[in-house]
Amino acid sequence: MGRSPCCERAHTNKGAWTKEEDDRLIAYIRAHGEGCWRSLPKAAGLLRCGKSCRLRWINYLRPDLKRGNFTEEEDELIIKLHSLLGNKWSLIAGKLPGRTDNEIKNYWNTHIRKKLLSMGVDPATHRPIHDSAATITAVSVGRTEEKAAGFGREQERSGEEETSARRQHHRPPKCPDLNLELCISPPFQQAPLHPI
């Protein structure tokens, strides 16, 4: 029931965008602003669907977009935000003005993941790869030795508790607190108290 997909209509161009189409879209948005993307193509004289127009504008044509390579500061911020937020690219993009969520996601997958792996850091957990492998090996070796020596269930539990304590001891330091509040309103200010 709901809306029908916008791209199933006949006579809709689905190929690469031309310079003329880009110019029409830019001129229309400059004159009328962003509005209903579903009705924009017809009003702008484009044979495109609304989704295509929206993505073209947001990812390529917006005047506030940054072009070019990411800086070292942007790399560090992306890594810190990813360790806190995971793959929430739109939230990460909100903290990098001029960068799109799609651009950041692609940059993560093509550059930063490889960079972290080459540094010995797991890109999913942001923890050192060699430490987790050593802990897993120590745990499995310890359990095998306990079973071979014929220890009972109580000794296995104490070994697991020791392993748990070891894992807690080897936690990496927390990232500094980042203000991730994504609101546009001015900050709350408490009224000064006047003595009576």
Secondary structure by P-SEA (a helix, b strand, c coil): ccccccccccccccccccaaaaaaaaaaaaaccccccccccccccccccaaaaaaaaacccccccccccccaaaaaaaaaaaaccccaaaaaaaacccccaaaaaaaaaccaaaaaaaacccccccccaaaaaaaaaaaaaaaaaaaaacccaaaaaaaaaaaaaaaaaacccccccccccccccccccccccccc
